[in-house]
């Protein structure tokens, strides 16, 4: 029985048929085998993974998504602002401590402000009032994050994995044990204040009550730290002036430390999902 030849298969043409009609079998070069794979992979990726613009649009389409985006952007800007004045702190600490209090509200600046008020080089009232707006700036947004994300906010604020869950549990236990006093004593409790503020949001505390409690606790903390500097007095002034004298060297060291800390944080963030999945598999 004579076998018939099968019908010849049509030649595969390149994707860009308008520019060139040369069959792929006649093409040479490293890209000759990839002309048909790229469109297939692109179509396949388009089906399984939508574009980032579509994801962002879907998130912002809902009211809850817009609120989460605004809250996350505000917390990110506050985080950037808190690190913006770190290089300038050594140069301002021994010259304008009250101004540094208003800008960064760091503990060193508040101690220096109290010490300068003791020797008559600054106003005690300004030293007590200057750091309050900066310290109170992040509290309502952390409360809002707890209200929007619920307990999941602890994974972003306190870290993922078992350690983050333990911190979130300690924050909830502190609120259950101390109630409203947990917000007032947030600066001295062995729990990050950010988690306490977020826990106050997801446990149902009202914003007005939270803000008044945060104002009371922050005022007590500022009075304690500024009072410590006022009690130290002239010796603290000498120390801050010595720090300002070597401000250039200290600024360079701080810059190196910030870059090293950022690199370490990025490295841990890259390895954290793998460790987190491994711990979950072990628990299962």
Secondary structure as GFF3:
##gff-version 3
##sequence-region A 1 284
A	DSSP	three_ten_helix	24	26	.	.	.	ID=ss1
A	DSSP	alpha_helix	35	48	.	.	.	ID=ss2
A	DSSP	alpha_helix	52	61	.	.	.	ID=ss3
A	DSSP	alpha_helix	63	84	.	.	.	ID=ss4
A	DSSP	alpha_helix	89	93	.	.	.	ID=ss5
A	DSSP	alpha_helix	97	104	.	.	.	ID=ss6
A	DSSP	alpha_helix	107	118	.	.	.	ID=ss7
A	DSSP	alpha_helix	124	129	.	.	.	ID=ss8
A	DSSP	alpha_helix	132	136	.	.	.	ID=ss9
A	DSSP	alpha_helix	139	149	.	.	.	ID=ss10
A	DSSP	three_ten_helix	150	152	.	.	.	ID=ss11
A	DSSP	alpha_helix	153	157	.	.	.	ID=ss12
A	DSSP	alpha_helix	161	178	.	.	.	ID=ss13
A	DSSP	alpha_helix	181	184	.	.	.	ID=ss14
A	DSSP	alpha_helix	193	202	.	.	.	ID=ss15
A	DSSP	alpha_helix	207	232	.	.	.	ID=ss16
A	DSSP	alpha_helix	234	245	.	.	.	ID=ss17
A	DSSP	alpha_helix	247	283	.	.	.	ID=ss18
###
